[in-house]
Amino acid sequence: MNDPKAFLRRLFAAAVAAADPAKVLPPFLPKGHKGRTLVLGCGKASAAMAAAVEAAWDGPLEGLVVTRYGHAVPCRRIEIAEAAHPVPDQAGVDAARRILALAQGAGADDLVLALISGGGSALLTLPAAGLTLADKQAVNRGLLACGAAIGEMNCLRKHLSAIKGGRLAAAAHPARVVTLVISDVPGDDPATISSGPTAADPTTSAEALEILTRYGIDAAPAVRRHLESPASETPKPGDPRLAGSELHLIARPQASLEAAAALARQAGITPVILGDALEGEARELGKAMAGIALQVRRHGQPVKAPAVLLSGGETTVTLKGKGRGGRNAECLLGLGLALDGAAGIWGLAADTDGIDGSEDNAGALLGPDSLARARAAGRDPRADLAGNDAWGFFDAVGDLLVTGPTKTNVNDFRAVFVA
């Protein structure tokens, strides 16, 4: 292998391409209805999904989707709004209010085509009655800093919302609702992806309140009062308003891992898919992956080198420092420190949406010489990890992976190549 980092970049590109809305969406478009076709959606891939609908749909279309700033794709008939992520802003509230009103105006003969992808929990923000945008922003910031898993985060978000947790589908009743979903969550649970705007919610307000308490999230008194009220409960499985709703998972992390594995085989490299739903503290997962890579390198187990270890899922970061991090960069720095310059091992960790956290990079790349080059540039890798400044570490050695928005989102992609 002449250029391991180029090989890892090709694997990442294959994973992203496997979730391209233009490729995966058209086969799932519904057929046959009498009334209007109303397209509503949210998420980092929603604009690209809307463009794919427009390209494949034979007939009139109208609607509105909201995506992250910089992730818009030009559409002729479907309006594209942009809003903030991961902390919501007023633009997201305005878009969510309009989307809910459009759903409420749908008739029994109409088709509501819902396009849902990761990121919608922040982008489709409509505070429940009695709550404010500032209340939601404070909870979001607390969730992002505390290390909560995505399912826990979205349980709380759903019960503070007027549109998520199945409420969008309930508002569209009695229209036919068909939801097309690109998964970015471990386990591909539609009720968790973007906090499930069109999916029945099995979680409860009591669970949401317990999450708020367990992580010590500093929330306004109105938030706690709302969660203690029956009004905070979401539509549950069996709700008659959701009986006519159908949902199709059109892209998922496992399919992207399989695409990368196929490319590795073509290159004569043995792929090992460790899992598509690996969660936990980012730096600790990096340390665990280092242990597996070293076992391959030293003992040929579970496979002999050359091999590549592939995984997906969504790690978490408990913020203790004030650095410019990103969970994928932090995972990779944890990997690098555990490897400690071991020969013949390279790594890549990146978010398939092209943005790792709130920075402009998708993730980063690591080589056997990364720690030495960083120290030569005046960086202290352990201090960088302690201060959540993995971005600064990889920027210093020129190994940030910058792709720009990919217009899709099947969560994190990690590849460790053992020569």
Secondary structure, DSSP 8 states (H G I E B T S, - for coil): ---HHHHHHHHHHHHHHTT-HHHHSGGG-----SS-EEEEEESTTHHHHHHHHHHH--S--EEEEEEETT-----SSEEEEEE-SSS--HHHHHHHHHHHHHHHT--TT-EEEEEEETTHHHHS--B-TT--HHHHHHHHHHHHHHT--HHHHHHHHHHTBSSTTTHHHHHHTTSEEEEEEE--STT--TTTGGG-TTS-----HHHHHHHHHHTT----HHHHHHHTSGGG----TT-GGGTTEEEEEEE-HHHHHHHHHHHHHHTT-EEEEEES---EEHHHHHHHHHHHHHHHHHH--SS-SSEEEEEEE-EE----S-S---HHHHHHHHHHHHHTT-TTEEEEEEETTS-STTSS-SEEEE-TTHHHHHHHTT--HHHHHHTT-HHHHHHHTT-EE-----S----EEEEEEE-
